[in-house]
Amino acid sequence: MDAKLTLSFDKDIVERAKKYAAEQNISLSRLIEHLLTQVTAKPYPSLEDFPISDWVRMISEGEIEYKKTPPSSRKSSKEDFFSNKK
């Protein structure tokens, strides 16, 4: 059963949240419901203890290292493309 709730947020945050919800194909109400479900799923002593994505945590703690491959020549890229297409 749904219950109505009145909340107040900064106007810019509301606009960004609406855009994000639309990109996710959900309503802003369901987005907020999802976030509240996550917050209340376990007893977190504080907001700092609230879990964030493992990927974000690894990046923030420096566990992930991105390695870029050197750019290849146009000819070798073309050869790779056609050899993989077979």
Secondary structure by P-SEA (a helix, b strand, c coil): cbbbbbbbccaaaaaaaaaaaaaacccaaaaaaaaaaaaacccccccccccccaaaaaaaaccbbbbbcccccaaaaaaaaaaaac
